[in-house]
Every structure is written in structure tokens, then in C-alpha cells.
Amino acid sequence: MGKHHFIPAHERAGLSRFEAAEYIGVSPTLFDEMVKDGRMPRAKPINSRKVWPRVQIEKAFADLPDDENDKLDEWSDCE
């Protein structure tokens, strides 16, 4: 039997829907919503499969707005 070579998601060019959702830390259902509203890229059809380009997923994720509530108050260390 031949060896199966597993390529980690961060090294692959394309991701399945489940992998793409997991890659950015959301559920597949939320990922679908994000694709629908344009926050995430559309898939590339390959025969009957849909594959999301990892590089585009990374760019779209980086372009998401930061949570204003997560920003540290610059004066919080002063007493």
C-alpha cells in the first residue's frame, strides 16, 4: 500500500467548506452566511466540488473589522 500524504490546511491551495470554516474559526453555517454577504470569497467549482482558495480566505479574514470592545483603553493602566 502507498503512503497517504496529508497536507495541512495552512499549506494547501484549496479548502473544502468545512475546512475553510474551521480555518477561520466559525461554523460551516456562519461561513455560508459570510460567503453570501461577501465577507468571505466564493468557492471555485472543480467538477462537482467547491473549493475555497486559502489565500483569498486569509485575505478576507484579515480584512474583517476588529471588535471595538476588544481594544484596550490606553488609560487603563493609569490610576
PDB file of N, CA, C and O in Angstrom, chain B, residues numbered from 101:
ATOM      1  N   MET B 101       0.830  -1.192   0.000  1.00  0.00           N
ATOM      2  CA  MET B 101       0.000   0.000   0.000  1.00  0.00           C
ATOM      3  C   MET B 101       0.870   1.250   0.000  1.00  0.00           C
ATOM      4  O   MET B 101       1.910   1.290   0.657  1.00  0.00           O
ATOM      5  N   GLY B 102       0.446   2.256  -0.729  1.00  0.00           N
ATOM      6  CA  GLY B 102       1.176   3.510  -0.772  1.00  0.00           C
ATOM      7  C   GLY B 102       0.855   4.375   0.431  1.00  0.00           C
ATOM      8  O   GLY B 102      -0.177   4.206   1.081  1.00  0.00           O
ATOM      9  N   LYS B 103       1.730   5.278   0.709  1.00  0.00           N
ATOM     10  CA  LYS B 103       1.515   6.197   1.827  1.00  0.00           C
ATOM     11  C   LYS B 103       0.559   7.307   1.419  1.00  0.00           C
ATOM     12  O   LYS B 103       0.589   7.781   0.283  1.00  0.00           O
ATOM     13  N   HIS B 104      -0.281   7.714   2.346  1.00  0.00           N
ATOM     14  CA  HIS B 104      -1.159   8.865   2.139  1.00  0.00           C
ATOM     15  C   HIS B 104      -0.421  10.073   2.719  1.00  0.00           C
ATOM     16  O   HIS B 104      -0.072  10.086   3.900  1.00  0.00           O
ATOM     17  N   HIS B 105      -0.192  11.060   1.904  1.00  0.00           N
ATOM     18  CA  HIS B 105       0.498  12.259   2.359  1.00  0.00           C
ATOM     19  C   HIS B 105      -0.532  13.328   2.694  1.00  0.00           C
ATOM     20  O   HIS B 105      -1.195  13.869   1.809  1.00  0.00           O
ATOM     21  N   PHE B 106      -0.655  13.621   3.967  1.00  0.00           N
ATOM     22  CA  PHE B 106      -1.589  14.643   4.414  1.00  0.00           C
ATOM     23  C   PHE B 106      -0.898  15.995   4.360  1.00  0.00           C
ATOM     24  O   PHE B 106       0.180  16.181   4.925  1.00  0.00           O
ATOM     25  N   ILE B 107      -1.527  16.924   3.682  1.00  0.00           N
ATOM     26  CA  ILE B 107      -1.007  18.289   3.603  1.00  0.00           C
ATOM     27  C   ILE B 107      -1.859  19.151   4.534  1.00  0.00           C
ATOM     28  O   ILE B 107      -3.070  19.255   4.336  1.00  0.00           O
ATOM     29  N   PRO B 108      -1.249  19.766   5.540  1.00  0.00           N
ATOM     30  CA  PRO B 108      -2.021  20.609   6.464  1.00  0.00           C
ATOM     31  C   PRO B 108      -2.736  21.752   5.731  1.00  0.00           C
ATOM     32  O   PRO B 108      -2.262  22.234   4.702  1.00  0.00           O
ATOM     33  N   ALA B 109      -3.866  22.170   6.269  1.00  0.00           N
ATOM     34  CA  ALA B 109      -4.682  23.215   5.640  1.00  0.00           C
ATOM     35  C   ALA B 109      -3.878  24.477   5.349  1.00  0.00           C
ATOM     36  O   ALA B 109      -4.084  25.113   4.315  1.00  0.00           O
ATOM     37  N   HIS B 110      -2.963  24.850   6.249  1.00  0.00           N
ATOM     38  CA  HIS B 110      -2.213  26.095   6.042  1.00  0.00           C
ATOM     39  C   HIS B 110      -1.195  25.985   4.907  1.00  0.00           C
ATOM     40  O   HIS B 110      -0.560  26.979   4.556  1.00  0.00           O
ATOM     41  N   GLU B 111      -1.030  24.795   4.330  1.00  0.00           N
ATOM     42  CA  GLU B 111      -0.108  24.612   3.211  1.00  0.00           C
ATOM     43  C   GLU B 111      -0.824  24.308   1.896  1.00  0.00           C
ATOM     44  O   GLU B 111      -0.190  24.292   0.841  1.00  0.00           O
ATOM     45  N   ARG B 112      -2.128  24.070   1.943  1.00  0.00           N
ATOM     46  CA  ARG B 112      -2.888  23.731   0.736  1.00  0.00           C
ATOM     47  C   ARG B 112      -3.406  24.969   0.032  1.00  0.00           C
ATOM     48  O   ARG B 112      -3.671  25.989   0.667  1.00  0.00           O
ATOM     49  N   ALA B 113      -3.546  24.879  -1.257  1.00  0.00           N
ATOM     50  CA  ALA B 113      -4.089  25.991  -2.039  1.00  0.00           C
ATOM     51  C   ALA B 113      -5.595  26.105  -1.880  1.00  0.00           C
ATOM     52  O   ALA B 113      -6.138  27.210  -1.894  1.00  0.00           O
ATOM     53  N   GLY B 114      -6.279  24.974  -1.729  1.00  0.00           N
ATOM     54  CA  GLY B 114      -7.731  24.984  -1.646  1.00  0.00           C
ATOM     55  C   GLY B 114      -8.253  24.252  -0.435  1.00  0.00           C
ATOM     56  O   GLY B 114      -7.650  23.291   0.043  1.00  0.00           O
ATOM     57  N   LEU B 115      -9.406  24.731   0.063  1.00  0.00           N
ATOM     58  CA  LEU B 115     -10.036  24.150   1.250  1.00  0.00           C
ATOM     59  C   LEU B 115     -11.486  23.809   0.960  1.00  0.00           C
ATOM     60  O   LEU B 115     -12.152  24.501   0.190  1.00  0.00           O
ATOM     61  N   SER B 116     -11.974  22.740   1.576  1.00  0.00           N
ATOM     62  CA  SER B 116     -13.399  22.435   1.495  1.00  0.00           C
ATOM     63  C   SER B 116     -14.171  23.451   2.331  1.00  0.00           C
ATOM     64  O   SER B 116     -13.573  24.246   3.055  1.00  0.00           O
ATOM     65  N   ARG B 117     -15.472  23.427   2.232  1.00  0.00           N
ATOM     66  CA  ARG B 117     -16.321  24.326   3.011  1.00  0.00           C
ATOM     67  C   ARG B 117     -16.067  24.147   4.506  1.00  0.00           C
ATOM     68  O   ARG B 117     -15.889  25.128   5.228  1.00  0.00           O
ATOM     69  N   PHE B 118     -16.050  22.908   4.966  1.00  0.00           N
ATOM     70  CA  PHE B 118     -15.817  22.646   6.386  1.00  0.00           C
ATOM     71  C   PHE B 118     -14.429  23.100   6.814  1.00  0.00           C
ATOM     72  O   PHE B 118     -14.266  23.693   7.880  1.00  0.00           O
ATOM     73  N   GLU B 119     -13.427  22.820   5.979  1.00  0.00           N
ATOM     74  CA  GLU B 119     -12.065  23.231   6.302  1.00  0.00           C
ATOM     75  C   GLU B 119     -11.923  24.746   6.326  1.00  0.00           C
ATOM     76  O   GLU B 119     -11.256  25.296   7.202  1.00  0.00           O
ATOM     77  N   ALA B 120     -12.549  25.423   5.366  1.00  0.00           N
ATOM     78  CA  ALA B 120     -12.476  26.886   5.317  1.00  0.00           C
ATOM     79  C   ALA B 120     -13.122  27.497   6.552  1.00  0.00           C
ATOM     80  O   ALA B 120     -12.588  28.440   7.134  1.00  0.00           O
ATOM     81  N   ALA B 121     -14.269  26.961   6.951  1.00  0.00           N
ATOM     82  CA  ALA B 121     -14.947  27.456   8.160  1.00  0.00           C
ATOM     83  C   ALA B 121     -14.067  27.221   9.384  1.00  0.00           C
ATOM     84  O   ALA B 121     -13.887  28.120  10.206  1.00  0.00           O
ATOM     85  N   GLU B 122     -13.530  26.031   9.504  1.00  0.00           N
ATOM     86  CA  GLU B 122     -12.662  25.711  10.636  1.00  0.00           C
ATOM     87  C   GLU B 122     -11.410  26.583  10.628  1.00  0.00           C
ATOM     88  O   GLU B 122     -10.937  27.008  11.682  1.00  0.00           O
ATOM     89  N   TYR B 123     -10.880  26.847   9.447  1.00  0.00           N
ATOM     90  CA  TYR B 123      -9.649  27.634   9.298  1.00  0.00           C
ATOM     91  C   TYR B 123      -9.798  29.030   9.906  1.00  0.00           C
ATOM     92  O   TYR B 123      -8.858  29.563  10.495  1.00  0.00           O
ATOM     93  N   ILE B 124     -11.005  29.622   9.756  1.00  0.00           N
ATOM     94  CA  ILE B 124     -11.214  30.964  10.311  1.00  0.00           C
ATOM     95  C   ILE B 124     -11.930  30.926  11.664  1.00  0.00           C
ATOM     96  O   ILE B 124     -12.177  31.972  12.264  1.00  0.00           O
ATOM     97  N   GLY B 125     -12.263  29.721  12.147  1.00  0.00           N
ATOM     98  CA  GLY B 125     -12.816  29.593  13.487  1.00  0.00           C
ATOM     99  C   GLY B 125     -14.306  29.808  13.620  1.00  0.00           C
ATOM    100  O   GLY B 125     -14.776  30.237  14.674  1.00  0.00           O
ATOM    101  N   VAL B 126     -15.068  29.516  12.560  1.00  0.00           N
ATOM    102  CA  VAL B 126     -16.521  29.664  12.625  1.00  0.00           C
ATOM    103  C   VAL B 126     -17.188  28.362  12.195  1.00  0.00           C
ATOM    104  O   VAL B 126     -16.529  27.464  11.672  1.00  0.00           O
ATOM    105  N   SER B 127     -18.485  28.265  12.417  1.00  0.00           N
ATOM    106  CA  SER B 127     -19.233  27.090  11.985  1.00  0.00           C
ATOM    107  C   SER B 127     -19.440  27.138  10.471  1.00  0.00           C
ATOM    108  O   SER B 127     -19.379  28.214   9.875  1.00  0.00           O
ATOM    109  N   PRO B 128     -19.685  25.987   9.845  1.00  0.00           N
ATOM    110  CA  PRO B 128     -19.988  25.996   8.407  1.00  0.00           C
ATOM    111  C   PRO B 128     -21.208  26.851   8.057  1.00  0.00           C
ATOM    112  O   PRO B 128     -21.246  27.474   6.996  1.00  0.00           O
ATOM    113  N   THR B 129     -22.201  26.883   8.944  1.00  0.00           N
ATOM    114  CA  THR B 129     -23.401  27.692   8.689  1.00  0.00           C
ATOM    115  C   THR B 129     -23.060  29.175   8.671  1.00  0.00           C
ATOM    116  O   THR B 129     -23.501  29.902   7.781  1.00  0.00           O
ATOM    117  N   LEU B 130     -22.274  29.631   9.653  1.00  0.00           N
ATOM    118  CA  LEU B 130     -21.862  31.036   9.659  1.00  0.00           C
ATOM    119  C   LEU B 130     -20.968  31.330   8.462  1.00  0.00           C
ATOM    120  O   LEU B 130     -21.069  32.402   7.865  1.00  0.00           O
ATOM    121  N   PHE B 131     -20.097  30.396   8.104  1.00  0.00           N
ATOM    122  CA  PHE B 131     -19.248  30.583   6.933  1.00  0.00           C
ATOM    123  C   PHE B 131     -20.105  30.789   5.688  1.00  0.00           C
ATOM    124  O   PHE B 131     -19.816  31.668   4.876  1.00  0.00           O
ATOM    125  N   ASP B 132     -21.157  29.985   5.533  1.00  0.00           N
ATOM    126  CA  ASP B 132     -22.075  30.142   4.394  1.00  0.00           C
ATOM    127  C   ASP B 132     -22.673  31.548   4.362  1.00  0.00           C
ATOM    128  O   ASP B 132     -22.764  32.162   3.299  1.00  0.00           O
ATOM    129  N   GLU B 133     -23.078  32.056   5.526  1.00  0.00           N
ATOM    130  CA  GLU B 133     -23.636  33.415   5.608  1.00  0.00           C
ATOM    131  C   GLU B 133     -22.590  34.444   5.181  1.00  0.00           C
ATOM    132  O   GLU B 133     -22.899  35.407   4.479  1.00  0.00           O
ATOM    133  N   MET B 134     -21.361  34.227   5.612  1.00  0.00           N
ATOM    134  CA  MET B 134     -20.287  35.169   5.283  1.00  0.00           C
ATOM    135  C   MET B 134     -19.972  35.160   3.786  1.00  0.00           C
ATOM    136  O   MET B 134     -19.645  36.200   3.214  1.00  0.00           O
ATOM    137  N   VAL B 135     -20.068  33.999   3.158  1.00  0.00           N
ATOM    138  CA  VAL B 135     -19.886  33.917   1.707  1.00  0.00           C
ATOM    139  C   VAL B 135     -21.037  34.648   1.018  1.00  0.00           C
ATOM    140  O   VAL B 135     -20.831  35.417   0.078  1.00  0.00           O
ATOM    141  N   LYS B 136     -22.245  34.395   1.500  1.00  0.00           N
ATOM    142  CA  LYS B 136     -23.433  35.006   0.898  1.00  0.00           C
ATOM    143  C   LYS B 136     -23.408  36.531   0.982  1.00  0.00           C
ATOM    144  O   LYS B 136     -23.793  37.212   0.033  1.00  0.00           O
ATOM    145  N   ASP B 137     -22.950  37.073   2.131  1.00  0.00           N
ATOM    146  CA  ASP B 137     -22.955  38.537   2.276  1.00  0.00           C
ATOM    147  C   ASP B 137     -21.641  39.192   1.826  1.00  0.00           C
ATOM    148  O   ASP B 137     -21.482  40.407   1.942  1.00  0.00           O
ATOM    149  N   GLY B 138     -20.705  38.392   1.316  1.00  0.00           N
ATOM    150  CA  GLY B 138     -19.497  38.951   0.723  1.00  0.00           C
ATOM    151  C   GLY B 138     -18.310  39.105   1.657  1.00  0.00           C
ATOM    152  O   GLY B 138     -17.256  39.583   1.238  1.00  0.00           O
ATOM    153  N   ARG B 139     -18.461  38.707   2.926  1.00  0.00           N
ATOM    154  CA  ARG B 139     -17.314  38.816   3.835  1.00  0.00           C
ATOM    155  C   ARG B 139     -16.253  37.760   3.555  1.00  0.00           C
ATOM    156  O   ARG B 139     -15.079  37.953   3.870  1.00  0.00           O
ATOM    157  N   MET B 140     -16.670  36.640   2.961  1.00  0.00           N
ATOM    158  CA  MET B 140     -15.744  35.585   2.548  1.00  0.00           C
ATOM    159  C   MET B 140     -15.903  35.375   1.038  1.00  0.00           C
ATOM    160  O   MET B 140     -16.970  35.632   0.480  1.00  0.00           O
ATOM    161  N   PRO B 141     -14.837  34.906   0.383  1.00  0.00           N
ATOM    162  CA  PRO B 141     -14.904  34.728  -1.078  1.00  0.00           C
ATOM    163  C   PRO B 141     -15.786  33.545  -1.467  1.00  0.00           C
ATOM    164  O   PRO B 141     -16.084  32.668  -0.657  1.00  0.00           O
ATOM    165  N   ARG B 142     -16.190  33.553  -2.726  1.00  0.00           N
ATOM    166  CA  ARG B 142     -16.959  32.436  -3.274  1.00  0.00           C
ATOM    167  C   ARG B 142     -16.010  31.288  -3.603  1.00  0.00           C
ATOM    168  O   ARG B 142     -14.807  31.489  -3.777  1.00  0.00           O
ATOM    169  N   ALA B 143     -16.559  30.105  -3.685  1.00  0.00           N
ATOM    170  CA  ALA B 143     -15.778  28.914  -3.999  1.00  0.00           C
ATOM    171  C   ALA B 143     -15.447  28.849  -5.479  1.00  0.00           C
ATOM    172  O   ALA B 143     -16.103  29.480  -6.308  1.00  0.00           O
ATOM    173  N   LYS B 144     -14.430  28.084  -5.791  1.00  0.00           N
ATOM    174  CA  LYS B 144     -14.093  27.755  -7.181  1.00  0.00           C
ATOM    175  C   LYS B 144     -14.658  26.364  -7.440  1.00  0.00           C
ATOM    176  O   LYS B 144     -14.352  25.428  -6.702  1.00  0.00           O
ATOM    177  N   PRO B 145     -15.476  26.214  -8.476  1.00  0.00           N
ATOM    178  CA  PRO B 145     -16.004  24.881  -8.775  1.00  0.00           C
ATOM    179  C   PRO B 145     -14.939  24.023  -9.460  1.00  0.00           C
ATOM    180  O   PRO B 145     -14.315  24.454 -10.430  1.00  0.00           O
ATOM    181  N   ILE B 146     -14.740  22.827  -8.956  1.00  0.00           N
ATOM    182  CA  ILE B 146     -13.846  21.852  -9.575  1.00  0.00           C
ATOM    183  C   ILE B 146     -14.661  20.576  -9.729  1.00  0.00           C
ATOM    184  O   ILE B 146     -14.874  19.837  -8.768  1.00  0.00           O
ATOM    185  N   ASN B 147     -15.117  20.329 -10.966  1.00  0.00           N
ATOM    186  CA  ASN B 147     -16.075  19.254 -11.248  1.00  0.00           C
ATOM    187  C   ASN B 147     -17.279  19.446 -10.337  1.00  0.00           C
ATOM    188  O   ASN B 147     -17.920  20.496 -10.392  1.00  0.00           O
ATOM    189  N   SER B 148     -17.604  18.469  -9.504  1.00  0.00           N
ATOM    190  CA  SER B 148     -18.784  18.611  -8.642  1.00  0.00           C
ATOM    191  C   SER B 148     -18.423  19.176  -7.268  1.00  0.00           C
ATOM    192  O   SER B 148     -19.299  19.321  -6.415  1.00  0.00           O
ATOM    193  N   ARG B 149     -17.167  19.494  -7.045  1.00  0.00           N
ATOM    194  CA  ARG B 149     -16.716  20.023  -5.751  1.00  0.00           C
ATOM    195  C   ARG B 149     -16.649  21.543  -5.754  1.00  0.00           C
ATOM    196  O   ARG B 149     -16.527  22.176  -6.803  1.00  0.00           O
ATOM    197  N   LYS B 150     -16.732  22.108  -4.573  1.00  0.00           N
ATOM    198  CA  LYS B 150     -16.492  23.535  -4.373  1.00  0.00           C
ATOM    199  C   LYS B 150     -15.254  23.646  -3.500  1.00  0.00           C
ATOM    200  O   LYS B 150     -15.164  23.011  -2.449  1.00  0.00           O
ATOM    201  N   VAL B 151     -14.300  24.457  -3.939  1.00  0.00           N
ATOM    202  CA  VAL B 151     -13.046  24.613  -3.222  1.00  0.00           C
ATOM    203  C   VAL B 151     -12.784  26.098  -3.014  1.00  0.00           C
ATOM    204  O   VAL B 151     -12.876  26.896  -3.947  1.00  0.00           O
ATOM    205  N   TRP B 152     -12.455  26.457  -1.768  1.00  0.00           N
ATOM    206  CA  TRP B 152     -12.171  27.849  -1.434  1.00  0.00           C
ATOM    207  C   TRP B 152     -10.660  28.078  -1.448  1.00  0.00           C
ATOM    208  O   TRP B 152      -9.917  27.335  -0.807  1.00  0.00           O
ATOM    209  N   PRO B 153     -10.199  29.102  -2.176  1.00  0.00           N
ATOM    210  CA  PRO B 153      -8.771  29.408  -2.200  1.00  0.00           C
ATOM    211  C   PRO B 153      -8.301  29.906  -0.830  1.00  0.00           C
ATOM    212  O   PRO B 153      -8.789  30.917  -0.327  1.00  0.00           O
ATOM    213  N   ARG B 154      -7.354  29.189  -0.238  1.00  0.00           N
ATOM    214  CA  ARG B 154      -6.859  29.526   1.100  1.00  0.00           C
ATOM    215  C   ARG B 154      -6.342  30.956   1.174  1.00  0.00           C
ATOM    216  O   ARG B 154      -6.609  31.659   2.148  1.00  0.00           O
ATOM    217  N   VAL B 155      -5.609  31.393   0.161  1.00  0.00           N
ATOM    218  CA  VAL B 155      -5.039  32.740   0.179  1.00  0.00           C
ATOM    219  C   VAL B 155      -6.148  33.793   0.222  1.00  0.00           C
ATOM    220  O   VAL B 155      -6.024  34.797   0.923  1.00  0.00           O
ATOM    221  N   GLN B 156      -7.228  33.567  -0.523  1.00  0.00           N
ATOM    222  CA  GLN B 156      -8.350  34.514  -0.504  1.00  0.00           C
ATOM    223  C   GLN B 156      -9.083  34.483   0.835  1.00  0.00           C
ATOM    224  O   GLN B 156      -9.559  35.514   1.310  1.00  0.00           O
ATOM    225  N   ILE B 157      -9.174  33.299   1.443  1.00  0.00           N
ATOM    226  CA  ILE B 157      -9.786  33.184   2.776  1.00  0.00           C
ATOM    227  C   ILE B 157      -8.970  33.997   3.779  1.00  0.00           C
ATOM    228  O   ILE B 157      -9.527  34.734   4.593  1.00  0.00           O
ATOM    229  N   GLU B 158      -7.644  33.854   3.713  1.00  0.00           N
ATOM    230  CA  GLU B 158      -6.772  34.596   4.631  1.00  0.00           C
ATOM    231  C   GLU B 158      -6.915  36.101   4.447  1.00  0.00           C
ATOM    232  O   GLU B 158      -6.964  36.844   5.427  1.00  0.00           O
ATOM    233  N   LYS B 159      -6.982  36.551   3.207  1.00  0.00           N
ATOM    234  CA  LYS B 159      -7.128  37.989   2.936  1.00  0.00           C
ATOM    235  C   LYS B 159      -8.472  38.496   3.448  1.00  0.00           C
ATOM    236  O   LYS B 159      -8.541  39.539   4.099  1.00  0.00           O
ATOM    237  N   ALA B 160      -9.543  37.755   3.152  1.00  0.00           N
ATOM    238  CA  ALA B 160     -10.871  38.168   3.603  1.00  0.00           C
ATOM    239  C   ALA B 160     -10.937  38.208   5.130  1.00  0.00           C
ATOM    240  O   ALA B 160     -11.555  39.106   5.704  1.00  0.00           O
ATOM    241  N   PHE B 161     -10.303  37.240   5.783  1.00  0.00           N
ATOM    242  CA  PHE B 161     -10.286  37.221   7.240  1.00  0.00           C
ATOM    243  C   PHE B 161      -9.526  38.429   7.786  1.00  0.00           C
ATOM    244  O   PHE B 161      -9.971  39.069   8.738  1.00  0.00           O
ATOM    245  N   ALA B 162      -8.392  38.733   7.185  1.00  0.00           N
ATOM    246  CA  ALA B 162      -7.595  39.892   7.621  1.00  0.00           C
ATOM    247  C   ALA B 162      -8.362  41.195   7.424  1.00  0.00           C
ATOM    248  O   ALA B 162      -8.171  42.145   8.182  1.00  0.00           O
ATOM    249  N   ASP B 163      -9.228  41.248   6.414  1.00  0.00           N
ATOM    250  CA  ASP B 163      -9.996  42.451   6.115  1.00  0.00           C
ATOM    251  C   ASP B 163     -11.230  42.632   7.003  1.00  0.00           C
ATOM    252  O   ASP B 163     -11.859  43.690   6.976  1.00  0.00           O
ATOM    253  N   LEU B 164     -11.583  41.606   7.791  1.00  0.00           N
ATOM    254  CA  LEU B 164     -12.736  41.750   8.689  1.00  0.00           C
ATOM    255  C   LEU B 164     -12.432  42.836   9.712  1.00  0.00           C
ATOM    256  O   LEU B 164     -11.287  42.973  10.142  1.00  0.00           O
ATOM    257  N   PRO B 165     -13.441  43.611  10.106  1.00  0.00           N
ATOM    258  CA  PRO B 165     -13.190  44.673  11.092  1.00  0.00           C
ATOM    259  C   PRO B 165     -12.840  44.095  12.452  1.00  0.00           C
ATOM    260  O   PRO B 165     -13.287  43.008  12.819  1.00  0.00           O
ATOM    261  N   ASP B 166     -12.037  44.837  13.185  1.00  0.00           N
ATOM    262  CA  ASP B 166     -11.693  44.462  14.552  1.00  0.00           C
ATOM    263  C   ASP B 166     -12.870  44.788  15.463  1.00  0.00           C
ATOM    264  O   ASP B 166     -13.650  45.697  15.181  1.00  0.00           O
ATOM    265  N   ASP B 167     -12.990  44.048  16.544  1.00  0.00           N
ATOM    266  CA  ASP B 167     -14.037  44.294  17.532  1.00  0.00           C
ATOM    267  C   ASP B 167     -13.632  45.491  18.378  1.00  0.00           C
ATOM    268  O   ASP B 167     -12.607  45.459  19.059  1.00  0.00           O
ATOM    269  N   GLU B 168     -14.425  46.529  18.337  1.00  0.00           N
ATOM    270  CA  GLU B 168     -14.134  47.745  19.097  1.00  0.00           C
ATOM    271  C   GLU B 168     -14.056  47.461  20.591  1.00  0.00           C
ATOM    272  O   GLU B 168     -13.320  48.143  21.304  1.00  0.00           O
ATOM    273  N   ASN B 169     -14.798  46.470  21.081  1.00  0.00           N
ATOM    274  CA  ASN B 169     -14.804  46.151  22.509  1.00  0.00           C
ATOM    275  C   ASN B 169     -13.516  45.464  22.961  1.00  0.00           C
ATOM    276  O   ASN B 169     -13.216  45.436  24.155  1.00  0.00           O
ATOM    277  N   ASP B 170     -12.748  44.903  22.006  1.00  0.00           N
ATOM    278  CA  ASP B 170     -11.514  44.214  22.347  1.00  0.00           C
ATOM    279  C   ASP B 170     -10.318  45.152  22.452  1.00  0.00           C
ATOM    280  O   ASP B 170      -9.257  44.748  22.929  1.00  0.00           O
ATOM    281  N   LYS B 171     -10.474  46.386  22.017  1.00  0.00           N
ATOM    282  CA  LYS B 171      -9.361  47.327  22.075  1.00  0.00           C
ATOM    283  C   LYS B 171      -9.106  47.733  23.519  1.00  0.00           C
ATOM    284  O   LYS B 171     -10.038  47.998  24.278  1.00  0.00           O
ATOM    285  N   LEU B 172      -7.861  47.777  23.877  1.00  0.00           N
ATOM    286  CA  LEU B 172      -7.506  48.193  25.235  1.00  0.00           C
ATOM    287  C   LEU B 172      -7.651  49.697  25.377  1.00  0.00           C
ATOM    288  O   LEU B 172      -7.316  50.460  24.471  1.00  0.00           O
ATOM    289  N   ASP B 173      -8.147  50.100  26.514  1.00  0.00           N
ATOM    290  CA  ASP B 173      -8.222  51.511  26.836  1.00  0.00           C
ATOM    291  C   ASP B 173      -6.812  51.985  27.140  1.00  0.00           C
ATOM    292  O   ASP B 173      -6.161  51.463  28.044  1.00  0.00           O
ATOM    293  N   GLU B 174      -6.336  52.976  26.385  1.00  0.00           N
ATOM    294  CA  GLU B 174      -4.955  53.414  26.562  1.00  0.00           C
ATOM    295  C   GLU B 174      -4.688  53.984  27.954  1.00  0.00           C
ATOM    296  O   GLU B 174      -3.532  54.102  28.361  1.00  0.00           O
ATOM    297  N   TRP B 175      -5.738  54.335  28.683  1.00  0.00           N
ATOM    298  CA  TRP B 175      -5.554  54.903  30.024  1.00  0.00           C
ATOM    299  C   TRP B 175      -5.810  53.874  31.120  1.00  0.00           C
ATOM    300  O   TRP B 175      -5.771  54.224  32.299  1.00  0.00           O
ATOM    301  N   SER B 176      -6.074  52.609  30.765  1.00  0.00           N
ATOM    302  CA  SER B 176      -6.461  51.619  31.780  1.00  0.00           C
ATOM    303  C   SER B 176      -5.358  51.301  32.774  1.00  0.00           C
ATOM    304  O   SER B 176      -5.653  50.847  33.880  1.00  0.00           O
ATOM    305  N   ASP B 177      -4.094  51.522  32.421  1.00  0.00           N
ATOM    306  CA  ASP B 177      -3.005  51.240  33.341  1.00  0.00           C
ATOM    307  C   ASP B 177      -2.739  52.393  34.319  1.00  0.00           C
ATOM    308  O   ASP B 177      -1.985  52.230  35.277  1.00  0.00           O
ATOM    309  N   CYS B 178      -3.347  53.539  34.082  1.00  0.00           N
ATOM    310  CA  CYS B 178      -3.119  54.713  34.946  1.00  0.00           C
ATOM    311  C   CYS B 178      -4.115  54.686  36.101  1.00  0.00           C
ATOM    312  O   CYS B 178      -5.298  54.399  35.916  1.00  0.00           O
ATOM    313  N   GLU B 179      -3.618  54.986  37.275  1.00  0.00           N
ATOM    314  CA  GLU B 179      -4.519  55.051  38.441  1.00  0.00           C
ATOM    315  C   GLU B 179      -4.370  56.343  39.154  1.00  0.00           C
ATOM    316  O   GLU B 179      -5.045  56.576  40.157  1.00  0.00           O
TER     317      GLU B 179
END
